[in-house]
C-alpha cells in the first residue's frame, strides 16, 4: 500500500494484516463514486468480525467506514472525519488510525488537506511499523 510504505507481501499476509469491508456487499455506483453500503449489511457482518478479532491496531479506510464506526461507538461519536484522521483514536480499547480512501475520486479531500501526506502519514507509518515488528499475542486467527 503506497501510503503506508508497505510491501504487497506484508499487506496481503493474513497473519499480519486482516482486511475487511464495512458492509461485505457492493452497493453499486453513485453520482460521485460508490453508493453508501446498506447499514444492515454492516450490522450483520462487521460487528461480528470486530468482536471476534483482537488486533493491535485498527486502520480504518474511508469516510463510509469512519461514519459507520462513529455512529456505533460513543468514543468516536460527533467527531468530524478530519478530527478522526488527524488524531490518534481508540476503537474497542485498541489504537485506531483513520485514513481517507486512496481512490482517484478522493483527490479533492487530499488537495484540501495537504498536512495529511506531509505530516500525519509519518506518524501512522511509524506506529504501524512498531505494531508489525512486535510479536502477535492473540490466539485467534487473523482471518475467517
N, CA, C and O atoms as a GROMACS GRO file, in nm:
protein
  576
    1UNK      N    1   0.086  -0.118   0.000
    1UNK     CA    2   0.000   0.000   0.000
    1UNK      C    3   0.090   0.124   0.000
    1UNK      O    4   0.171   0.143   0.090
    2UNK      N    5   0.074   0.205  -0.100
    2UNK     CA    6   0.162   0.318  -0.124
    2UNK      C    7   0.174   0.411  -0.002
    2UNK      O    8   0.285   0.444   0.040
    3UNK      N    9   0.064   0.454   0.054
    3UNK     CA   10   0.068   0.550   0.164
    3UNK      C   11   0.143   0.495   0.285
    3UNK      O   12   0.213   0.569   0.354
    4UNK      N   13   0.126   0.368   0.310
    4UNK     CA   14   0.184   0.311   0.431
    4UNK      C   15   0.328   0.264   0.412
    4UNK      O   16   0.392   0.217   0.506
    5UNK      N   17   0.379   0.276   0.290
    5UNK     CA   18   0.514   0.229   0.256
    5UNK      C   19   0.530   0.082   0.293
    5UNK      O   20   0.630   0.042   0.353
    6UNK      N   21   0.432   0.005   0.257
    6UNK     CA   22   0.429  -0.136   0.292
    6UNK      C   23   0.436  -0.219   0.164
    6UNK      O   24   0.368  -0.191   0.066
    7UNK      N   25   0.518  -0.322   0.168
    7UNK     CA   26   0.530  -0.413   0.054
    7UNK      C   27   0.401  -0.496   0.043
    7UNK      O   28   0.335  -0.524   0.143
    8UNK      N   29   0.368  -0.534  -0.080
    8UNK     CA   30   0.247  -0.615  -0.102
    8UNK      C   31   0.251  -0.745  -0.023
    8UNK      O   32   0.148  -0.787   0.029
    9UNK      N   33   0.366  -0.809  -0.014
    9UNK     CA   34   0.373  -0.938   0.056
    9UNK      C   35   0.342  -0.922   0.206
    9UNK      O   36   0.297  -1.018   0.269
   10UNK      N   37   0.365  -0.805   0.261
   10UNK     CA   38   0.328  -0.780   0.401
   10UNK      C   39   0.181  -0.744   0.411
   10UNK      O   40   0.109  -0.798   0.496
   11UNK      N   41   0.136  -0.653   0.325
   11UNK     CA   42  -0.003  -0.608   0.331
   11UNK      C   43  -0.101  -0.722   0.308
   11UNK      O   44  -0.208  -0.726   0.370
   12UNK      N   45  -0.067  -0.815   0.220
   12UNK     CA   46  -0.158  -0.924   0.187
   12UNK      C   47  -0.131  -1.052   0.266
   12UNK      O   48  -0.186  -1.157   0.234
   13UNK      N   49  -0.047  -1.045   0.367
   13UNK     CA   50  -0.019  -1.160   0.452
   13UNK      C   51  -0.126  -1.167   0.561
   13UNK      O   52  -0.128  -1.082   0.650
   14UNK      N   53  -0.217  -1.266   0.556
   14UNK     CA   54  -0.328  -1.271   0.653
   14UNK      C   55  -0.282  -1.293   0.797
   14UNK      O   56  -0.362  -1.276   0.889
   15UNK      N   57  -0.158  -1.330   0.818
   15UNK     CA   58  -0.108  -1.343   0.955
   15UNK      C   59  -0.068  -1.208   1.012
   15UNK      O   60  -0.049  -1.195   1.133
   16UNK      N   61  -0.055  -1.107   0.926
   16UNK     CA   62  -0.015  -0.974   0.971
   16UNK      C   63  -0.125  -0.870   0.957
   16UNK      O   64  -0.143  -0.784   1.043
   17UNK      N   65  -0.199  -0.880   0.848
   17UNK     CA   66  -0.300  -0.778   0.817
   17UNK      C   67  -0.432  -0.848   0.785
   17UNK      O   68  -0.435  -0.944   0.708
   18UNK      N   69  -0.539  -0.800   0.845
   18UNK     CA   70  -0.672  -0.851   0.814
   18UNK      C   71  -0.748  -0.736   0.749
   18UNK      O   72  -0.764  -0.630   0.810
   19UNK      N   73  -0.795  -0.756   0.629
   19UNK     CA   74  -0.866  -0.653   0.554
   19UNK      C   75  -1.012  -0.696   0.542
   19UNK      O   76  -1.041  -0.811   0.507
   20UNK      N   77  -1.102  -0.605   0.570
   20UNK     CA   78  -1.244  -0.634   0.557
   20UNK      C   79  -1.317  -0.510   0.509
   20UNK      O   80  -1.270  -0.398   0.527
   21UNK      N   81  -1.431  -0.529   0.448
   21UNK     CA   82  -1.514  -0.418   0.405
   21UNK      C   83  -1.614  -0.382   0.513
   21UNK      O   84  -1.642  -0.461   0.602
   22UNK      N   85  -1.666  -0.263   0.504
   22UNK     CA   86  -1.765  -0.218   0.602
   22UNK      C   87  -1.890  -0.305   0.596
   22UNK      O   88  -1.943  -0.345   0.699
   23UNK      N   89  -1.936  -0.333   0.475
   23UNK     CA   90  -2.066  -0.398   0.464
   23UNK      C   91  -2.065  -0.534   0.395
   23UNK      O   92  -2.168  -0.600   0.391
   24UNK      N   93  -1.953  -0.576   0.342
   24UNK     CA   94  -1.946  -0.705   0.272
   24UNK      C   95  -2.045  -0.716   0.158
   24UNK      O   96  -2.094  -0.824   0.127
   25UNK      N   97  -2.073  -0.604   0.098
   25UNK     CA   98  -2.157  -0.605  -0.021
   25UNK      C   99  -2.119  -0.483  -0.105
   25UNK      O  100  -2.066  -0.385  -0.052
   26UNK      N  101  -2.145  -0.489  -0.231
   26UNK     CA  102  -2.115  -0.377  -0.320
   26UNK      C  103  -2.246  -0.311  -0.358
   26UNK      O  104  -2.329  -0.371  -0.428
   27UNK      N  105  -2.267  -0.188  -0.314
   27UNK     CA  106  -2.395  -0.121  -0.337
   27UNK      C  107  -2.410  -0.062  -0.477
   27UNK      O  108  -2.519  -0.017  -0.512
   28UNK      N  109  -2.305  -0.062  -0.556
   28UNK     CA  110  -2.312  -0.007  -0.692
   28UNK      C  111  -2.260   0.135  -0.699
   28UNK      O  112  -2.228   0.196  -0.598
   29UNK      N  113  -2.252   0.185  -0.820
   29UNK     CA  114  -2.201   0.320  -0.844
   29UNK      C  115  -2.306   0.424  -0.810
   29UNK      O  116  -2.426   0.404  -0.830
   30UNK      N  117  -2.256   0.536  -0.758
   30UNK     CA  118  -2.342   0.650  -0.731
   30UNK      C  119  -2.297   0.767  -0.817
   30UNK      O  120  -2.218   0.749  -0.909
   31UNK      N  121  -2.346   0.885  -0.787
   31UNK     CA  122  -2.311   1.004  -0.863
   31UNK      C  123  -2.165   1.042  -0.851
   31UNK      O  124  -2.103   1.083  -0.950
   32UNK      N  125  -2.108   1.030  -0.732
   32UNK     CA  126  -1.967   1.063  -0.708
   32UNK      C  127  -1.898   0.944  -0.642
   32UNK      O  128  -1.868   0.948  -0.523
   33UNK      N  129  -1.874   0.841  -0.718
   33UNK     CA  130  -1.811   0.720  -0.662
   33UNK      C  131  -1.917   0.616  -0.630
   33UNK      O  132  -2.024   0.613  -0.690
   34UNK      N  133  -1.884   0.529  -0.536
   34UNK     CA  134  -1.976   0.422  -0.499
   34UNK      C  135  -2.086   0.473  -0.406
   34UNK      O  136  -2.068   0.571  -0.334
   35UNK      N  137  -2.200   0.406  -0.411
   35UNK     CA  138  -2.308   0.437  -0.316
   35UNK      C  139  -2.267   0.393  -0.177
   35UNK      O  140  -2.178   0.310  -0.161
   36UNK      N  141  -2.332   0.448  -0.078
   36UNK     CA  142  -2.309   0.407   0.060
   36UNK      C  143  -2.354   0.263   0.080
   36UNK      O  144  -2.460   0.224   0.032
   37UNK      N  145  -2.274   0.184   0.153
   37UNK     CA  146  -2.317   0.046   0.182
   37UNK      C  147  -2.441   0.048   0.273
   37UNK      O  148  -2.452   0.134   0.360
   38UNK      N  149  -2.533  -0.045   0.254
   38UNK     CA  150  -2.651  -0.051   0.340
   38UNK      C  151  -2.609  -0.082   0.485
   38UNK      O  152  -2.525  -0.168   0.508
   39UNK      N  153  -2.669  -0.013   0.580
   39UNK     CA  154  -2.634  -0.034   0.720
   39UNK      C  155  -2.661  -0.177   0.766
   39UNK      O  156  -2.587  -0.231   0.848
   40UNK      N  157  -2.766  -0.238   0.714
   40UNK     CA  158  -2.798  -0.373   0.762
   40UNK      C  159  -2.687  -0.472   0.729
   40UNK      O  160  -2.668  -0.569   0.803
   41UNK      N  161  -2.614  -0.450   0.619
   41UNK     CA  162  -2.502  -0.540   0.587
   41UNK      C  163  -2.390  -0.523   0.690
   41UNK      O  164  -2.334  -0.621   0.739
   42UNK      N  165  -2.358  -0.400   0.721
   42UNK     CA  166  -2.253  -0.374   0.820
   42UNK      C  167  -2.293  -0.426   0.956
   42UNK      O  168  -2.212  -0.486   1.028
   43UNK      N  169  -2.418  -0.405   0.993
   43UNK     CA  170  -2.464  -0.451   1.123
   43UNK      C  171  -2.459  -0.603   1.134
   43UNK      O  172  -2.433  -0.658   1.241
   44UNK      N  173  -2.484  -0.670   1.023
   44UNK     CA  174  -2.483  -0.817   1.025
   44UNK      C  175  -2.342  -0.873   1.030
   44UNK      O  176  -2.316  -0.968   1.105
   45UNK      N  177  -2.248  -0.817   0.953
   45UNK     CA  178  -2.116  -0.878   0.938
   45UNK      C  179  -2.005  -0.807   1.014
   45UNK      O  180  -1.927  -0.873   1.083
   46UNK      N  181  -1.996  -0.677   1.003
   46UNK     CA  182  -1.881  -0.607   1.061
   46UNK      C  183  -1.877  -0.618   1.212
   46UNK      O  184  -1.770  -0.640   1.268
   47UNK      N  185  -1.989  -0.604   1.278
   47UNK     CA  186  -1.989  -0.613   1.424
   47UNK      C  187  -1.940  -0.749   1.472
   47UNK      O  188  -1.872  -0.758   1.575
   48UNK      N  189  -1.974  -0.855   1.399
   48UNK     CA  190  -1.926  -0.990   1.435
   48UNK      C  191  -1.775  -1.000   1.421
   48UNK      O  192  -1.706  -1.053   1.509
   49UNK      N  193  -1.723  -0.948   1.310
   49UNK     CA  194  -1.579  -0.952   1.289
   49UNK      C  195  -1.504  -0.874   1.396
   49UNK      O  196  -1.408  -0.924   1.455
   50UNK      N  197  -1.549  -0.753   1.421
   50UNK     CA  198  -1.478  -0.668   1.516
   50UNK      C  199  -1.482  -0.724   1.657
   50UNK      O  200  -1.388  -0.705   1.734
   51UNK      N  201  -1.589  -0.792   1.691
   51UNK     CA  202  -1.598  -0.855   1.823
   51UNK      C  203  -1.506  -0.977   1.833
   51UNK      O  204  -1.458  -1.010   1.942
   52UNK      N  205  -1.482  -1.041   1.722
   52UNK     CA  206  -1.403  -1.163   1.718
   52UNK      C  207  -1.253  -1.136   1.716
   52UNK      O  208  -1.175  -1.204   1.782
   53UNK      N  209  -1.213  -1.036   1.640
   53UNK     CA  210  -1.071  -1.005   1.623
   53UNK      C  211  -1.015  -0.931   1.743
   53UNK      O  212  -1.086  -0.857   1.811
   54UNK      N  213  -0.889  -0.952   1.769
   54UNK     CA  214  -0.820  -0.880   1.875
   54UNK      C  215  -0.690  -0.822   1.818
   54UNK      O  216  -0.581  -0.868   1.853
   55UNK      N  217  -0.701  -0.722   1.730
   55UNK     CA  218  -0.582  -0.668   1.666
   55UNK      C  219  -0.503  -0.577   1.760
   55UNK      O  220  -0.553  -0.537   1.865
   56UNK      N  221  -0.383  -0.545   1.720
   56UNK     CA  222  -0.302  -0.449   1.794
   56UNK      C  223  -0.327  -0.308   1.743
   56UNK      O  224  -0.293  -0.211   1.810
   57UNK      N  225  -0.385  -0.297   1.624
   57UNK     CA  226  -0.411  -0.168   1.562
   57UNK      C  227  -0.523  -0.182   1.460
   57UNK      O  228  -0.524  -0.277   1.382
   58UNK      N  229  -0.617  -0.088   1.460
   58UNK     CA  230  -0.718  -0.078   1.356
   58UNK      C  231  -0.674   0.031   1.259
   58UNK      O  232  -0.633   0.139   1.301
   59UNK      N  233  -0.684   0.003   1.129
   59UNK     CA  234  -0.664   0.103   1.025
   59UNK      C  235  -0.798   0.113   0.954
   59UNK      O  236  -0.838   0.020   0.884
   60UNK      N  237  -0.864   0.224   0.971
   60UNK     CA  238  -0.998   0.244   0.915
   60UNK      C  239  -0.982   0.332   0.791
   60UNK      O  240  -0.931   0.443   0.799
   61UNK      N  241  -1.026   0.279   0.677
   61UNK     CA  242  -1.004   0.349   0.550
   61UNK      C  243  -1.136   0.399   0.494
   61UNK      O  244  -1.228   0.321   0.469
   62UNK      N  245  -1.146   0.528   0.475
   62UNK     CA  246  -1.259   0.589   0.408
   62UNK      C  247  -1.363   0.648   0.501
   62UNK      O  248  -1.378   0.608   0.616
   63UNK      N  249  -1.434   0.745   0.447
   63UNK     CA  250  -1.537   0.816   0.524
   63UNK      C  251  -1.656   0.728   0.556
   63UNK      O  252  -1.715   0.741   0.664
   64UNK      N  253  -1.695   0.637   0.466
   64UNK     CA  254  -1.808   0.548   0.495
   64UNK      C  255  -1.779   0.464   0.619
   64UNK      O  256  -1.864   0.451   0.707
   65UNK      N  257  -1.660   0.408   0.624
   65UNK     CA  258  -1.622   0.327   0.741
   65UNK      C  259  -1.617   0.413   0.866
   65UNK      O  260  -1.664   0.372   0.972
   66UNK      N  261  -1.559   0.531   0.855
   66UNK     CA  262  -1.550   0.622   0.969
   66UNK      C  263  -1.689   0.662   1.018
   66UNK      O  264  -1.715   0.663   1.139
   67UNK      N  265  -1.777   0.695   0.925
   67UNK     CA  266  -1.913   0.734   0.964
   67UNK      C  267  -1.985   0.620   1.035
   67UNK      O  268  -2.050   0.641   1.137
   68UNK      N  269  -1.974   0.499   0.981
   68UNK     CA  270  -2.041   0.385   1.043
   68UNK      C  271  -1.988   0.362   1.185
   68UNK      O  272  -2.066   0.346   1.279
   69UNK      N  273  -1.858   0.361   1.199
   69UNK     CA  274  -1.799   0.336   1.332
   69UNK      C  275  -1.831   0.449   1.429
   69UNK      O  276  -1.852   0.424   1.548
   70UNK      N  277  -1.834   0.572   1.380
   70UNK     CA  278  -1.867   0.686   1.466
   70UNK      C  279  -2.010   0.677   1.519
   70UNK      O  280  -2.037   0.716   1.633
   71UNK      N  281  -2.100   0.626   1.437
   71UNK     CA  282  -2.239   0.611   1.480
   71UNK      C  283  -2.254   0.504   1.588
   71UNK      O  284  -2.345   0.512   1.670
   72UNK      N  285  -2.166   0.405   1.588
   72UNK     CA  286  -2.181   0.290   1.675
   72UNK      C  287  -2.085   0.285   1.794
   72UNK      O  288  -2.092   0.193   1.875
   73UNK      N  289  -1.998   0.383   1.806
   73UNK     CA  290  -1.902   0.383   1.917
   73UNK      C  291  -1.900   0.522   1.981
   73UNK      O  292  -1.861   0.620   1.918
   74UNK      N  293  -1.942   0.527   2.105
   74UNK     CA  294  -1.958   0.656   2.172
   74UNK      C  295  -1.828   0.736   2.180
   74UNK      O  296  -1.832   0.859   2.180
   75UNK      N  297  -1.713   0.669   2.186
   75UNK     CA  298  -1.588   0.743   2.195
   75UNK      C  299  -1.555   0.818   2.066
   75UNK      O  300  -1.472   0.909   2.066
   76UNK      N  301  -1.621   0.782   1.955
   76UNK     CA  302  -1.597   0.847   1.826
   76UNK      C  303  -1.711   0.938   1.784
   76UNK      O  304  -1.696   1.020   1.693
   77UNK      N  305  -1.826   0.925   1.849
   77UNK     CA  306  -1.947   0.994   1.809
   77UNK      C  307  -1.928   1.146   1.809
   77UNK      O  308  -1.870   1.203   1.901
   78UNK      N  309  -1.976   1.209   1.704
   78UNK     CA  310  -1.973   1.354   1.694
   78UNK      C  311  -1.842   1.411   1.641
   78UNK      O  312  -1.831   1.533   1.626
   79UNK      N  313  -1.746   1.328   1.613
   79UNK     CA  314  -1.618   1.378   1.561
   79UNK      C  315  -1.623   1.387   1.410
   79UNK      O  316  -1.680   1.301   1.342
   80UNK      N  317  -1.564   1.491   1.358
   80UNK     CA  318  -1.558   1.506   1.212
   80UNK      C  319  -1.459   1.407   1.154
   80UNK      O  320  -1.373   1.355   1.225
   81UNK      N  321  -1.471   1.382   1.025
   81UNK     CA  322  -1.378   1.292   0.958
   81UNK      C  323  -1.235   1.345   0.973
   81UNK      O  324  -1.142   1.267   0.995
   82UNK      N  325  -1.217   1.475   0.960
   82UNK     CA  326  -1.085   1.534   0.973
   82UNK      C  327  -1.027   1.511   1.113
   82UNK      O  328  -0.909   1.480   1.127
   83UNK      N  329  -1.109   1.526   1.215
   83UNK     CA  330  -1.063   1.501   1.352
   83UNK      C  331  -1.022   1.355   1.370
   83UNK      O  332  -0.923   1.326   1.437
   84UNK      N  333  -1.098   1.265   1.311
   84UNK     CA  334  -1.063   1.124   1.320
   84UNK      C  335  -0.930   1.095   1.249
   84UNK      O  336  -0.848   1.020   1.300
   85UNK      N  337  -0.911   1.155   1.133
   85UNK     CA  338  -0.790   1.130   1.054
   85UNK      C  339  -0.666   1.191   1.120
   85UNK      O  340  -0.561   1.127   1.124
   86UNK      N  341  -0.676   1.311   1.171
   86UNK     CA  342  -0.558   1.384   1.217
   86UNK      C  343  -0.522   1.360   1.363
   86UNK      O  344  -0.427   1.419   1.414
   87UNK      N  345  -0.597   1.275   1.432
   87UNK     CA  346  -0.569   1.247   1.572
   87UNK      C  347  -0.569   1.097   1.597
   87UNK      O  348  -0.638   1.022   1.529
   88UNK      N  349  -0.492   1.055   1.696
   88UNK     CA  350  -0.493   0.915   1.736
   88UNK      C  351  -0.627   0.884   1.801
   88UNK      O  352  -0.680   0.965   1.877
   89UNK      N  353  -0.682   0.768   1.771
   89UNK     CA  354  -0.812   0.728   1.823
   89UNK      C  355  -0.801   0.591   1.888
   89UNK      O  356  -0.697   0.526   1.881
   90UNK      N  357  -0.910   0.549   1.952
   90UNK     CA  358  -0.919   0.414   2.008
   90UNK      C  359  -1.054   0.357   1.966
   90UNK      O  360  -1.156   0.426   1.962
   91UNK      N  361  -1.051   0.229   1.934
   91UNK     CA  362  -1.171   0.156   1.893
   91UNK      C  363  -1.165   0.023   1.964
   91UNK      O  364  -1.068  -0.051   1.949
   92UNK      N  365  -1.266  -0.009   2.040
   92UNK     CA  366  -1.266  -0.131   2.121
   92UNK      C  367  -1.140  -0.136   2.209
   92UNK      O  368  -1.077  -0.241   2.223
   93UNK      N  369  -1.106  -0.022   2.267
   93UNK     CA  370  -0.990  -0.009   2.356
   93UNK      C  371  -0.857  -0.043   2.286
   93UNK      O  372  -0.759  -0.076   2.352
   94UNK      N  373  -0.854  -0.034   2.154
   94UNK     CA  374  -0.737  -0.064   2.073
   94UNK      C  375  -0.701   0.061   1.993
   94UNK      O  376  -0.791   0.130   1.945
   95UNK      N  377  -0.572   0.091   1.977
   95UNK     CA  378  -0.535   0.206   1.894
   95UNK      C  379  -0.596   0.194   1.754
   95UNK      O  380  -0.604   0.086   1.697
   96UNK      N  381  -0.639   0.308   1.701
   96UNK     CA  382  -0.700   0.311   1.568
   96UNK      C  383  -0.654   0.435   1.494
   96UNK      O  384  -0.644   0.544   1.552
   97UNK      N  385  -0.625   0.417   1.367
   97UNK     CA  386  -0.595   0.531   1.280
   97UNK      C  387  -0.695   0.529   1.166
   97UNK      O  388  -0.735   0.423   1.116
   98UNK      N  389  -0.734   0.648   1.126
   98UNK     CA  390  -0.831   0.665   1.019
   98UNK      C  391  -0.761   0.728   0.899
   98UNK      O  392  -0.685   0.823   0.913
   99UNK      N  393  -0.788   0.672   0.781
   99UNK     CA  394  -0.729   0.720   0.658
   99UNK      C  395  -0.838   0.758   0.559
   99UNK      O  396  -0.944   0.695   0.556
  100UNK      N  397  -0.814   0.861   0.478
  100UNK     CA  398  -0.907   0.885   0.367
  100UNK      C  399  -0.893   0.771   0.268
  100UNK      O  400  -0.788   0.707   0.261
  101UNK      N  401  -0.996   0.746   0.192
  101UNK     CA  402  -0.988   0.641   0.091
  101UNK      C  403  -0.890   0.686  -0.018
  101UNK      O  404  -0.897   0.800  -0.063
  102UNK      N  405  -0.799   0.597  -0.061
  102UNK     CA  406  -0.697   0.638  -0.158
  102UNK      C  407  -0.741   0.639  -0.304
  102UNK      O  408  -0.657   0.640  -0.394
  103UNK      N  409  -0.870   0.639  -0.329
  103UNK     CA  410  -0.918   0.634  -0.467
  103UNK      C  411  -0.895   0.766  -0.540
  103UNK      O  412  -0.878   0.871  -0.478
  104UNK      N  413  -0.894   0.760  -0.671
  104UNK     CA  414  -0.878   0.880  -0.754
  104UNK      C  415  -0.992   0.979  -0.731
  104UNK      O  416  -0.973   1.100  -0.747
  105UNK      N  417  -1.108   0.929  -0.692
  105UNK     CA  418  -1.223   1.016  -0.668
  105UNK      C  419  -1.206   1.102  -0.543
  105UNK      O  420  -1.284   1.193  -0.519
  106UNK      N  421  -1.105   1.073  -0.464
  106UNK     CA  422  -1.085   1.142  -0.338
  106UNK      C  423  -0.975   1.248  -0.345
  106UNK      O  424  -0.927   1.293  -0.241
  107UNK      N  425  -0.934   1.288  -0.462
  107UNK     CA  426  -0.824   1.382  -0.476
  107UNK      C  427  -0.856   1.520  -0.418
  107UNK      O  428  -0.766   1.588  -0.369
  108UNK      N  429  -0.981   1.561  -0.420
  108UNK     CA  430  -1.017   1.692  -0.364
  108UNK      C  431  -0.989   1.695  -0.214
  108UNK      O  432  -0.935   1.793  -0.164
  109UNK      N  433  -1.025   1.588  -0.142
  109UNK     CA  434  -1.000   1.585   0.002
  109UNK      C  435  -0.850   1.596   0.028
  109UNK      O  436  -0.808   1.671   0.115
  110UNK      N  437  -0.771   1.522  -0.047
  110UNK     CA  438  -0.626   1.525  -0.028
  110UNK      C  439  -0.569   1.662  -0.060
  110UNK      O  440  -0.479   1.710   0.010
  111UNK      N  441  -0.619   1.727  -0.164
  111UNK     CA  442  -0.574   1.862  -0.200
  111UNK      C  443  -0.613   1.962  -0.092
  111UNK      O  444  -0.535   2.052  -0.060
  112UNK      N  445  -0.732   1.947  -0.034
  112UNK     CA  446  -0.779   2.038   0.070
  112UNK      C  447  -0.710   2.014   0.205
  112UNK      O  448  -0.718   2.099   0.294
  113UNK      N  449  -0.641   1.900   0.220
  113UNK     CA  450  -0.576   1.865   0.347
  113UNK      C  451  -0.431   1.821   0.323
  113UNK      O  452  -0.398   1.705   0.346
  114UNK      N  453  -0.346   1.912   0.277
  114UNK     CA  454  -0.207   1.874   0.243
  114UNK      C  455  -0.127   1.824   0.363
  114UNK      O  456  -0.030   1.751   0.345
  115UNK      N  457  -0.165   1.862   0.484
  115UNK     CA  458  -0.093   1.815   0.603
  115UNK      C  459  -0.106   1.665   0.624
  115UNK      O  460  -0.025   1.605   0.695
  116UNK      N  461  -0.208   1.604   0.565
  116UNK     CA  462  -0.223   1.460   0.581
  116UNK      C  463  -0.100   1.388   0.528
  116UNK      O  464  -0.038   1.309   0.599
  117UNK      N  465  -0.063   1.415   0.403
  117UNK     CA  466   0.052   1.345   0.346
  117UNK      C  467   0.185   1.403   0.396
  117UNK      O  468   0.285   1.332   0.400
  118UNK      N  469   0.187   1.530   0.434
  118UNK     CA  470   0.312   1.593   0.478
  118UNK      C  471   0.352   1.554   0.619
  118UNK      O  472   0.471   1.541   0.648
  119UNK      N  473   0.254   1.535   0.708
  119UNK     CA  474   0.292   1.510   0.848
  119UNK      C  475   0.222   1.392   0.914
  119UNK      O  476   0.286   1.314   0.984
  120UNK      N  477   0.094   1.377   0.892
  120UNK     CA  478   0.019   1.272   0.963
  120UNK      C  479   0.063   1.132   0.920
  120UNK      O  480   0.074   1.043   1.005
  121UNK      N  481   0.088   1.111   0.793
  121UNK     CA  482   0.125   0.978   0.745
  121UNK      C  483   0.253   0.927   0.810
  121UNK      O  484   0.265   0.806   0.834
  122UNK      N  485   0.349   1.013   0.837
  122UNK     CA  486   0.474   0.967   0.902
  122UNK      C  487   0.445   0.906   1.039
  122UNK      O  488   0.503   0.804   1.075
  123UNK      N  489   0.356   0.968   1.114
  123UNK     CA  490   0.320   0.914   1.246
  123UNK      C  491   0.249   0.780   1.233
  123UNK      O  492   0.275   0.688   1.310
  124UNK      N  493   0.160   0.768   1.135
  124UNK     CA  494   0.088   0.643   1.113
  124UNK      C  495   0.184   0.533   1.071
  124UNK      O  496   0.177   0.421   1.122
  125UNK      N  497   0.274   0.563   0.978
  125UNK     CA  498   0.373   0.464   0.933
  125UNK      C  499   0.459   0.415   1.048
  125UNK      O  500   0.486   0.296   1.060
  126UNK      N  501   0.502   0.507   1.132
  126UNK     CA  502   0.586   0.471   1.246
  126UNK      C  503   0.513   0.378   1.341
  126UNK      O  504   0.569   0.278   1.387
  127UNK      N  505   0.388   0.411   1.371
  127UNK     CA  506   0.308   0.327   1.461
  127UNK      C  507   0.287   0.189   1.400
  127UNK      O  508   0.300   0.087   1.468
  128UNK      N  509   0.254   0.184   1.273
  128UNK     CA  510   0.231   0.057   1.205
  128UNK      C  511   0.358  -0.028   1.204
  128UNK      O  512   0.351  -0.149   1.224
  129UNK      N  513   0.472   0.033   1.182
  129UNK     CA  514   0.599  -0.040   1.183
  129UNK      C  515   0.624  -0.104   1.319
  129UNK      O  516   0.668  -0.219   1.327
  130UNK      N  517   0.597  -0.029   1.426
  130UNK     CA  518   0.614  -0.084   1.562
  130UNK      C  519   0.521  -0.202   1.585
  130UNK      O  520   0.562  -0.304   1.641
  131UNK      N  521   0.396  -0.190   1.542
  131UNK     CA  522   0.299  -0.297   1.560
  131UNK      C  523   0.341  -0.422   1.483
  131UNK      O  524   0.335  -0.533   1.536
  132UNK      N  525   0.381  -0.406   1.359
  132UNK     CA  526   0.421  -0.520   1.278
  132UNK      C  527   0.550  -0.584   1.327
  132UNK      O  528   0.570  -0.704   1.308
  133UNK      N  529   0.637  -0.508   1.391
  133UNK     CA  530   0.762  -0.562   1.442
  133UNK      C  531   0.743  -0.641   1.571
  133UNK      O  532   0.824  -0.728   1.603
  134UNK      N  533   0.636  -0.612   1.644
  134UNK     CA  534   0.613  -0.681   1.771
  134UNK      C  535   0.550  -0.817   1.745
  134UNK      O  536   0.488  -0.840   1.641
  135UNK      N  537   0.566  -0.908   1.840
  135UNK     CA  538   0.507  -1.041   1.828
  135UNK      C  539   0.356  -1.031   1.841
  135UNK      O  540   0.306  -0.954   1.924
  136UNK      N  541   0.285  -1.108   1.760
  136UNK     CA  542   0.139  -1.113   1.769
  136UNK      C  543   0.102  -1.203   1.887
  136UNK      O  544   0.145  -1.319   1.891
  137UNK      N  545   0.024  -1.152   1.981
  137UNK     CA  546  -0.005  -1.228   2.102
  137UNK      C  547  -0.144  -1.290   2.103
  137UNK      O  548  -0.174  -1.369   2.193
  138UNK      N  549  -0.227  -1.258   2.008
  138UNK     CA  550  -0.361  -1.313   2.007
  138UNK      C  551  -0.359  -1.460   1.968
  138UNK      O  552  -0.281  -1.501   1.882
  139UNK      N  553  -0.445  -1.539   2.030
  139UNK     CA  554  -0.455  -1.680   1.992
  139UNK      C  555  -0.566  -1.701   1.889
  139UNK      O  556  -0.595  -1.815   1.852
  140UNK      N  557  -0.626  -1.593   1.843
  140UNK     CA  558  -0.731  -1.604   1.742
  140UNK      C  559  -0.670  -1.588   1.605
  140UNK      O  560  -0.575  -1.512   1.588
  141UNK      N  561  -0.722  -1.658   1.505
  141UNK     CA  562  -0.667  -1.647   1.371
  141UNK      C  563  -0.691  -1.507   1.313
  141UNK      O  564  -0.781  -1.435   1.356
  142UNK      N  565  -0.608  -1.471   1.215
  142UNK     CA  566  -0.621  -1.338   1.156
  142UNK      C  567  -0.723  -1.332   1.045
  142UNK      O  568  -0.751  -1.223   0.994
  143UNK      N  569  -0.778  -1.444   1.006
  143UNK     CA  570  -0.884  -1.443   0.905
  143UNK      C  571  -0.983  -1.556   0.935
  143UNK      O  572  -0.954  -1.647   1.012
  144UNK      N  573  -1.100  -1.548   0.872
  144UNK     CA  574  -1.204  -1.647   0.898
  144UNK      C  575  -1.188  -1.765   0.807
  144UNK      O  576  -1.266  -1.859   0.814
   0.00000   0.00000   0.00000
